[in-house]
Amino acid sequence: MCRFVHAGSAAALLLCLAACASVPPPPPVVMLGKEDITVAGRRVHTVDEMLAVLSEEHIASVALRTQPEVPYERVGAVIYSIFRAGRNVSEVGGAAAP
């Protein structure tokens, strides 16, 4: 009976590990500021440069964060450009407070 309990626990552990392994990591964050954009740890100044980094790093989906002073038009232009490039924006939100 002890062997069955241990075997069952091992099977449950393997199922749990398999389920955890299938959960994708969160998408990388693109931080949109008034003057620049930070993507994959790199600071760029234009949307074209941002798209180049996304392509170089093979990033298909991003989470977009914006600084409070960024105009809505700039946010919209960045989202539109990301989708036009065949990439996804999985979430959009403001920058977390320090």
N, CA, C and O atoms as CSV, one atom per row, in Angstrom:
chain,resi,resn,atom,element,x,y,z
A,1,MET,N,N,0.823,-1.188,0.000
A,1,MET,CA,C,0.000,0.000,0.000
A,1,MET,C,C,0.868,1.252,0.000
A,1,MET,O,O,0.519,2.230,-0.661
A,2,CYS,N,N,1.956,1.253,0.701
A,2,CYS,CA,C,2.843,2.414,0.719
A,2,CYS,C,C,3.398,2.690,-0.669
A,2,CYS,O,O,3.554,3.846,-1.063
A,3,ARG,N,N,3.697,1.631,-1.408
A,3,ARG,CA,C,4.218,1.821,-2.748
A,3,ARG,C,C,3.169,2.494,-3.637
A,3,ARG,O,O,3.512,3.337,-4.466
A,4,PHE,N,N,1.923,2.134,-3.475
A,4,PHE,CA,C,0.864,2.740,-4.274
A,4,PHE,C,C,0.736,4.227,-3.957
A,4,PHE,O,O,0.587,5.041,-4.869
A,5,VAL,N,N,0.792,4.585,-2.696
A,5,VAL,CA,C,0.684,5.996,-2.305
A,5,VAL,C,C,1.856,6.779,-2.875
A,5,VAL,O,O,1.673,7.870,-3.415
A,6,HIS,N,N,3.072,6.222,-2.756
A,6,HIS,CA,C,4.241,6.916,-3.288
A,6,HIS,C,C,4.178,7.007,-4.805
A,6,HIS,O,O,4.537,8.030,-5.387
A,7,ALA,N,N,3.722,5.936,-5.443
A,7,ALA,CA,C,3.609,5.948,-6.895
A,7,ALA,C,C,2.562,6.970,-7.326
A,7,ALA,O,O,2.755,7.683,-8.311
A,8,GLY,N,N,1.462,7.041,-6.593
A,8,GLY,CA,C,0.422,8.014,-6.901
A,8,GLY,C,C,0.922,9.431,-6.709
A,8,GLY,O,O,0.610,10.313,-7.509
A,9,SER,N,N,1.688,9.658,-5.664
A,9,SER,CA,C,2.231,10.989,-5.418
A,9,SER,C,C,3.203,11.380,-6.520
A,9,SER,O,O,3.219,12.529,-6.961
A,10,ALA,N,N,4.008,10.434,-6.961
A,10,ALA,CA,C,4.955,10.713,-8.035
A,10,ALA,C,C,4.208,11.043,-9.324
A,10,ALA,O,O,4.591,11.957,-10.054
A,11,ALA,N,N,3.141,10.296,-9.597
A,11,ALA,CA,C,2.354,10.564,-10.804
A,11,ALA,C,C,1.699,11.938,-10.720
A,11,ALA,O,O,1.673,12.677,-11.703
A,12,ALA,N,N,1.173,12.278,-9.551
A,12,ALA,CA,C,0.557,13.591,-9.371
A,12,ALA,C,C,1.595,14.698,-9.538
A,12,ALA,O,O,1.310,15.739,-10.131
A,13,LEU,N,N,2.786,14.474,-9.019
A,13,LEU,CA,C,3.862,15.453,-9.151
A,13,LEU,C,C,4.241,15.633,-10.618
A,13,LEU,O,O,4.437,16.760,-11.072
A,14,LEU,N,N,4.344,14.539,-11.358
A,14,LEU,CA,C,4.677,14.630,-12.779
A,14,LEU,C,C,3.595,15.370,-13.565
A,14,LEU,O,O,3.904,16.165,-14.454
A,15,LEU,N,N,2.325,15.108,-13.237
A,15,LEU,CA,C,1.235,15.824,-13.901
A,15,LEU,C,C,1.294,17.318,-13.604
A,15,LEU,O,O,1.085,18.147,-14.489
A,16,CYS,N,N,1.577,17.646,-12.369
A,16,CYS,CA,C,1.682,19.048,-11.969
A,16,CYS,C,C,2.843,19.732,-12.691
A,16,CYS,O,O,2.697,20.852,-13.181
A,17,LEU,N,N,3.986,19.064,-12.758
A,17,LEU,CA,C,5.144,19.633,-13.442
A,17,LEU,C,C,4.875,19.808,-14.931
A,17,LEU,O,O,5.295,20.804,-15.521
A,18,ALA,N,N,4.189,18.866,-15.536
A,18,ALA,CA,C,3.863,18.964,-16.956
A,18,ALA,C,C,2.920,20.136,-17.197
A,18,ALA,O,O,3.071,20.861,-18.181
A,19,ALA,N,N,1.950,20.327,-16.312
A,19,ALA,CA,C,1.016,21.442,-16.458
A,19,ALA,C,C,1.729,22.772,-16.290
A,19,ALA,O,O,1.451,23.717,-17.029
A,20,CYS,N,N,2.635,22.862,-15.339
A,20,CYS,CA,C,3.385,24.101,-15.125
A,20,CYS,C,C,4.298,24.398,-16.300
A,20,CYS,O,O,4.484,25.563,-16.653
A,21,ALA,N,N,4.861,23.389,-16.903
A,21,ALA,CA,C,5.769,23.583,-18.031
A,21,ALA,C,C,5.024,24.076,-19.265
A,21,ALA,O,O,5.625,24.716,-20.128
A,22,SER,N,N,3.735,23.792,-19.365
A,22,SER,CA,C,2.977,24.194,-20.540
A,22,SER,C,C,2.450,25.625,-20.440
A,22,SER,O,O,1.904,26.140,-21.415
A,23,VAL,N,N,2.599,26.271,-19.301
A,23,VAL,CA,C,2.147,27.646,-19.138
A,23,VAL,C,C,3.201,28.570,-19.747
A,23,VAL,O,O,4.354,28.554,-19.316
A,24,PRO,N,N,2.825,29.372,-20.740
A,24,PRO,CA,C,3.816,30.237,-21.373
A,24,PRO,C,C,4.252,31.357,-20.433
A,24,PRO,O,O,3.482,31.772,-19.567
A,25,PRO,N,N,5.468,31.843,-20.593
A,25,PRO,CA,C,5.925,32.949,-19.761
A,25,PRO,C,C,5.168,34.228,-20.142
A,25,PRO,O,O,4.622,34.320,-21.241
A,26,PRO,N,N,5.136,35.194,-19.252
A,26,PRO,CA,C,4.447,36.442,-19.594
A,26,PRO,C,C,5.167,37.137,-20.750
A,26,PRO,O,O,6.376,36.975,-20.916
A,27,PRO,N,N,4.434,37.906,-21.544
A,27,PRO,CA,C,5.072,38.579,-22.673
A,27,PRO,C,C,6.032,39.672,-22.186
A,27,PRO,O,O,5.841,40.232,-21.106
A,28,PRO,N,N,7.056,39.973,-22.977
A,28,PRO,CA,C,7.969,41.047,-22.599
A,28,PRO,C,C,7.238,42.386,-22.586
A,28,PRO,O,O,6.274,42.590,-23.324
A,29,VAL,N,N,7.704,43.278,-21.752
A,29,VAL,CA,C,7.073,44.589,-21.598
A,29,VAL,C,C,7.733,45.601,-22.524
A,29,VAL,O,O,8.958,45.701,-22.594
A,30,VAL,N,N,6.895,46.346,-23.230
A,30,VAL,CA,C,7.346,47.509,-23.993
A,30,VAL,C,C,6.898,48.715,-23.188
A,30,VAL,O,O,5.704,48.910,-22.962
A,31,MET,N,N,7.869,49.535,-22.751
A,31,MET,CA,C,7.559,50.735,-21.965
A,31,MET,C,C,7.584,51.939,-22.890
A,31,MET,O,O,8.622,52.274,-23.462
A,32,LEU,N,N,6.448,52.580,-23.031
A,32,LEU,CA,C,6.307,53.717,-23.935
A,32,LEU,C,C,6.385,55.013,-23.143
A,32,LEU,O,O,5.526,55.299,-22.308
A,33,GLY,N,N,7.416,55.786,-23.412
A,33,GLY,CA,C,7.573,57.094,-22.783
A,33,GLY,C,C,7.264,58.191,-23.782
A,33,GLY,O,O,7.006,57.925,-24.956
A,34,LYS,N,N,7.291,59.433,-23.303
A,34,LYS,CA,C,6.988,60.560,-24.174
A,34,LYS,C,C,8.063,60.743,-25.247
A,34,LYS,O,O,7.756,61.124,-26.377
A,35,GLU,N,N,9.317,60.471,-24.896
A,35,GLU,CA,C,10.429,60.684,-25.819
A,35,GLU,C,C,11.046,59.404,-26.364
A,35,GLU,O,O,11.668,59.429,-27.427
A,36,ASP,N,N,10.889,58.289,-25.662
A,36,ASP,CA,C,11.557,57.062,-26.086
A,36,ASP,C,C,10.705,55.841,-25.760
A,36,ASP,O,O,9.659,55.932,-25.117
A,37,ILE,N,N,11.195,54.694,-26.230
A,37,ILE,CA,C,10.515,53.411,-26.028
A,37,ILE,C,C,11.559,52.423,-25.528
A,37,ILE,O,O,12.652,52.336,-26.088
A,38,THR,N,N,11.231,51.680,-24.478
A,38,THR,CA,C,12.125,50.637,-23.990
A,38,THR,C,C,11.521,49.286,-24.329
A,38,THR,O,O,10.390,48.985,-23.949
A,39,VAL,N,N,12.292,48.470,-25.051
A,39,VAL,CA,C,11.830,47.149,-25.464
A,39,VAL,C,C,12.995,46.172,-25.343
A,39,VAL,O,O,14.094,46.448,-25.823
A,40,ALA,N,N,12.756,45.044,-24.709
A,40,ALA,CA,C,13.778,44.010,-24.508
A,40,ALA,C,C,15.035,44.596,-23.873
A,40,ALA,O,O,16.152,44.211,-24.217
A,41,GLY,N,N,14.842,45.524,-22.949
A,41,GLY,CA,C,15.963,46.129,-22.236
A,41,GLY,C,C,16.741,47.154,-23.042
A,41,GLY,O,O,17.775,47.643,-22.587
A,42,ARG,N,N,16.264,47.483,-24.220
A,42,ARG,CA,C,16.951,48.455,-25.070
A,42,ARG,C,C,16.097,49.697,-25.243
A,42,ARG,O,O,14.885,49.604,-25.439
A,43,ARG,N,N,16.727,50.857,-25.171
A,43,ARG,CA,C,16.022,52.120,-25.352
A,43,ARG,C,C,16.153,52.551,-26.810
A,43,ARG,O,O,17.258,52.659,-27.343
A,44,VAL,N,N,15.016,52.793,-27.439
A,44,VAL,CA,C,14.977,53.268,-28.822
A,44,VAL,C,C,14.135,54.525,-28.871
A,44,VAL,O,O,13.447,54.856,-27.905
A,45,HIS,N,N,14.188,55.239,-30.010
A,45,HIS,CA,C,13.479,56.516,-30.096
A,45,HIS,C,C,12.332,56.538,-31.093
A,45,HIS,O,O,11.493,57.438,-31.055
A,46,THR,N,N,12.289,55.556,-31.983
A,46,THR,CA,C,11.220,55.543,-32.982
A,46,THR,C,C,10.488,54.203,-32.972
A,46,THR,O,O,10.986,53.198,-32.466
A,47,VAL,N,N,9.304,54.228,-33.543
A,47,VAL,CA,C,8.511,53.003,-33.653
A,47,VAL,C,C,9.213,52.010,-34.576
A,47,VAL,O,O,9.182,50.806,-34.325
A,48,ASP,N,N,9.845,52.504,-35.642
A,48,ASP,CA,C,10.566,51.611,-36.554
A,48,ASP,C,C,11.706,50.893,-35.841
A,48,ASP,O,O,11.937,49.708,-36.079
A,49,GLU,N,N,12.418,51.602,-34.970
A,49,GLU,CA,C,13.492,50.970,-34.193
A,49,GLU,C,C,12.924,49.914,-33.245
A,49,GLU,O,O,13.516,48.850,-33.064
A,50,MET,N,N,11.773,50.217,-32.640
A,50,MET,CA,C,11.118,49.253,-31.753
A,50,MET,C,C,10.742,47.985,-32.516
A,50,MET,O,O,10.966,46.874,-32.034
A,51,LEU,N,N,10.173,48.155,-33.703
A,51,LEU,CA,C,9.787,47.003,-34.507
A,51,LEU,C,C,11.005,46.193,-34.930
A,51,LEU,O,O,10.929,44.968,-35.029
A,52,ALA,N,N,12.112,46.854,-35.176
A,52,ALA,CA,C,13.345,46.148,-35.525
A,52,ALA,C,C,13.820,45.289,-34.357
A,52,ALA,O,O,14.260,44.157,-34.559
A,53,VAL,N,N,13.736,45.819,-33.140
A,53,VAL,CA,C,14.130,45.041,-31.956
A,53,VAL,C,C,13.202,43.849,-31.775
A,53,VAL,O,O,13.664,42.744,-31.488
A,54,LEU,N,N,11.903,44.057,-31.939
A,54,LEU,CA,C,10.953,42.946,-31.826
A,54,LEU,C,C,11.280,41.852,-32.830
A,54,LEU,O,O,11.199,40.665,-32.513
A,55,SER,N,N,11.648,42.250,-34.033
A,55,SER,CA,C,12.000,41.282,-35.063
A,55,SER,C,C,13.305,40.568,-34.729
A,55,SER,O,O,13.388,39.345,-34.845
A,56,GLU,N,N,14.321,41.316,-34.315
A,56,GLU,CA,C,15.618,40.725,-33.964
A,56,GLU,C,C,15.501,39.714,-32.831
A,56,GLU,O,O,16.144,38.665,-32.850
A,57,GLU,N,N,14.673,40.043,-31.845
A,57,GLU,CA,C,14.524,39.189,-30.662
A,57,GLU,C,C,13.444,38.118,-30.845
A,57,GLU,O,O,13.195,37.325,-29.937
A,58,HIS,N,N,12.807,38.096,-32.016
A,58,HIS,CA,C,11.741,37.124,-32.315
A,58,HIS,C,C,10.613,37.204,-31.282
A,58,HIS,O,O,10.133,36.181,-30.794
A,59,ILE,N,N,10.203,38.418,-30.960
A,59,ILE,CA,C,9.128,38.648,-29.997
A,59,ILE,C,C,7.816,38.792,-30.757
A,59,ILE,O,O,7.665,39.696,-31.579
A,60,ALA,N,N,6.867,37.900,-30.480
A,60,ALA,CA,C,5.594,37.894,-31.205
A,60,ALA,C,C,4.482,38.634,-30.472
A,60,ALA,O,O,3.521,39.089,-31.094
A,61,SER,N,N,4.609,38.754,-29.157
A,61,SER,CA,C,3.553,39.378,-28.363
A,61,SER,C,C,4.190,40.196,-27.248
A,61,SER,O,O,5.186,39.779,-26.657
A,62,VAL,N,N,3.616,41.362,-26.960
A,62,VAL,CA,C,4.159,42.235,-25.927
A,62,VAL,C,C,3.057,42.728,-24.997
A,62,VAL,O,O,1.875,42.714,-25.339
A,63,ALA,N,N,3.473,43.157,-23.828
A,63,ALA,CA,C,2.590,43.873,-22.903
A,63,ALA,C,C,3.034,45.328,-22.957
A,63,ALA,O,O,4.190,45.634,-22.668
A,64,LEU,N,N,2.142,46.212,-23.319
A,64,LEU,CA,C,2.479,47.626,-23.482
A,64,LEU,C,C,2.177,48.384,-22.198
A,64,LEU,O,O,1.067,48.313,-21.671
A,65,ARG,N,N,3.162,49.102,-21.704
A,65,ARG,CA,C,3.008,49.970,-20.529
A,65,ARG,C,C,3.325,51.392,-20.954
A,65,ARG,O,O,4.241,51.614,-21.745
A,66,THR,N,N,2.582,52.348,-20.440
A,66,THR,CA,C,2.792,53.742,-20.830
A,66,THR,C,C,3.055,54.613,-19.615
A,66,THR,O,O,2.514,54.387,-18.533
A,67,GLN,N,N,3.897,55.612,-19.821
A,67,GLN,CA,C,4.105,56.638,-18.804
A,67,GLN,C,C,2.888,57.563,-18.834
A,67,GLN,O,O,2.228,57.676,-19.867
A,68,PRO,N,N,2.582,58.225,-17.716
A,68,PRO,CA,C,1.362,59.051,-17.650
A,68,PRO,C,C,1.316,60.203,-18.654
A,68,PRO,O,O,0.231,60.588,-19.087
A,69,GLU,N,N,2.458,60.756,-19.030
A,69,GLU,CA,C,2.466,61.944,-19.893
A,69,GLU,C,C,2.392,61.627,-21.385
A,69,GLU,O,O,2.430,62.546,-22.204
A,70,VAL,N,N,2.288,60.368,-21.755
A,70,VAL,CA,C,2.270,59.980,-23.168
A,70,VAL,C,C,0.898,60.287,-23.775
A,70,VAL,O,O,-0.125,59.863,-23.239
A,71,PRO,N,N,0.875,61.022,-24.893
A,71,PRO,CA,C,-0.412,61.329,-25.536
A,71,PRO,C,C,-1.082,60.070,-26.092
A,71,PRO,O,O,-0.411,59.123,-26.502
A,72,TYR,N,N,-2.403,60.081,-26.097
A,72,TYR,CA,C,-3.168,58.933,-26.589
A,72,TYR,C,C,-2.848,58.632,-28.053
A,72,TYR,O,O,-2.857,57.473,-28.468
A,73,GLU,N,N,-2.568,59.669,-28.825
A,73,GLU,CA,C,-2.256,59.466,-30.238
A,73,GLU,C,C,-0.995,58.619,-30.405
A,73,GLU,O,O,-0.925,57.766,-31.290
A,74,ARG,N,N,0.004,58.862,-29.546
A,74,ARG,CA,C,1.257,58.091,-29.618
A,74,ARG,C,C,1.000,56.634,-29.229
A,74,ARG,O,O,1.525,55.716,-29.860
A,75,VAL,N,N,0.188,56.427,-28.188
A,75,VAL,CA,C,-0.146,55.055,-27.767
A,75,VAL,C,C,-0.851,54.330,-28.902
A,75,VAL,O,O,-0.515,53.188,-29.216
A,76,GLY,N,N,-1.821,54.984,-29.513
A,76,GLY,CA,C,-2.554,54.382,-30.619
A,76,GLY,C,C,-1.662,54.062,-31.809
A,76,GLY,O,O,-1.799,53.010,-32.432
A,77,ALA,N,N,-0.745,54.978,-32.121
A,77,ALA,CA,C,0.168,54.754,-33.246
A,77,ALA,C,C,1.083,53.558,-32.988
A,77,ALA,O,O,1.369,52.787,-33.904
A,78,VAL,N,N,1.542,53.402,-31.750
A,78,VAL,CA,C,2.407,52.267,-31.420
A,78,VAL,C,C,1.628,50.958,-31.501
A,78,VAL,O,O,2.123,49.985,-32.070
A,79,ILE,N,N,0.432,50.913,-30.949
A,79,ILE,CA,C,-0.390,49.702,-31.010
A,79,ILE,C,C,-0.683,49.338,-32.462
A,79,ILE,O,O,-0.557,48.178,-32.853
A,80,TYR,N,N,-1.068,50.321,-33.251
A,80,TYR,CA,C,-1.357,50.082,-34.672
A,80,TYR,C,C,-0.124,49.527,-35.387
A,80,TYR,O,O,-0.233,48.579,-36.165
A,81,SER,N,N,1.032,50.108,-35.130
A,81,SER,CA,C,2.270,49.668,-35.791
A,81,SER,C,C,2.643,48.240,-35.398
A,81,SER,O,O,3.109,47.463,-36.231
A,82,ILE,N,N,2.437,47.899,-34.131
A,82,ILE,CA,C,2.752,46.538,-33.673
A,82,ILE,C,C,1.862,45.520,-34.392
A,82,ILE,O,O,2.346,44.486,-34.853
A,83,PHE,N,N,0.572,45.812,-34.484
A,83,PHE,CA,C,-0.336,44.894,-35.177
A,83,PHE,C,C,-0.047,44.839,-36.678
A,83,PHE,O,O,-0.123,43.769,-37.281
A,84,ARG,N,N,0.284,45.978,-37.283
A,84,ARG,CA,C,0.621,46.003,-38.716
A,84,ARG,C,C,1.852,45.156,-39.014
A,84,ARG,O,O,1.990,44.617,-40.112
A,85,ALA,N,N,2.753,45.039,-38.023
A,85,ALA,CA,C,3.977,44.253,-38.196
A,85,ALA,C,C,3.730,42.761,-37.943
A,85,ALA,O,O,4.665,41.962,-37.990
A,86,GLY,N,N,2.482,42.387,-37.677
A,86,GLY,CA,C,2.159,40.974,-37.478
A,86,GLY,C,C,2.438,40.478,-36.074
A,86,GLY,O,O,2.585,39.275,-35.858
A,87,ARG,N,N,2.514,41.386,-35.121
A,87,ARG,CA,C,2.764,41.028,-33.738
A,87,ARG,C,C,1.507,41.351,-32.924
A,87,ARG,O,O,0.597,42.008,-33.430
A,88,ASN,N,N,1.450,40.901,-31.682
A,88,ASN,CA,C,0.278,41.105,-30.840
A,88,ASN,C,C,0.612,41.951,-29.622
A,88,ASN,O,O,1.740,41.946,-29.129
A,89,VAL,N,N,-0.388,42.673,-29.150
A,89,VAL,CA,C,-0.318,43.377,-27.878
A,89,VAL,C,C,-1.267,42.623,-26.961
A,89,VAL,O,O,-2.485,42.697,-27.128
A,90,SER,N,N,-0.715,41.896,-25.988
A,90,SER,CA,C,-1.548,41.066,-25.143
A,90,SER,C,C,-2.229,41.856,-24.046
A,90,SER,O,O,-3.291,41.459,-23.565
A,91,GLU,N,N,-1.641,42.957,-23.646
A,91,GLU,CA,C,-2.268,43.806,-22.618
A,91,GLU,C,C,-1.703,45.211,-22.732
A,91,GLU,O,O,-0.588,45.415,-23.211
A,92,VAL,N,N,-2.494,46.171,-22.284
A,92,VAL,CA,C,-2.095,47.582,-22.292
A,92,VAL,C,C,-2.415,48.152,-20.923
A,92,VAL,O,O,-3.495,47.913,-20.381
A,93,GLY,N,N,-1.483,48.902,-20.365
A,93,GLY,CA,C,-1.723,49.503,-19.067
A,93,GLY,C,C,-0.718,50.585,-18.774
A,93,GLY,O,O,0.262,50.764,-19.498
A,94,GLY,N,N,-0.972,51.298,-17.711
A,94,GLY,CA,C,-0.047,52.326,-17.271
A,94,GLY,C,C,1.147,51.718,-16.560
A,94,GLY,O,O,1.117,50.567,-16.126
A,95,ALA,N,N,2.190,52.511,-16.453
A,95,ALA,CA,C,3.382,52.057,-15.732
A,95,ALA,C,C,3.050,51.922,-14.253
A,95,ALA,O,O,2.282,52.711,-13.702
A,96,ALA,N,N,3.633,50.921,-13.623
A,96,ALA,CA,C,3.411,50.721,-12.183
A,96,ALA,C,C,4.062,51.862,-11.418
A,96,ALA,O,O,5.127,52.351,-11.796
A,97,ALA,N,N,3.418,52.275,-10.348
A,97,ALA,CA,C,3.970,53.337,-9.521
A,97,ALA,C,C,5.232,52.850,-8.828
A,97,ALA,O,O,5.292,51.699,-8.394
A,98,PRO,N,N,6.249,53.714,-8.715
A,98,PRO,CA,C,7.505,53.274,-8.069
A,98,PRO,C,C,7.335,52.973,-6.603
A,98,PRO,O,O,8.298,52.596,-5.935
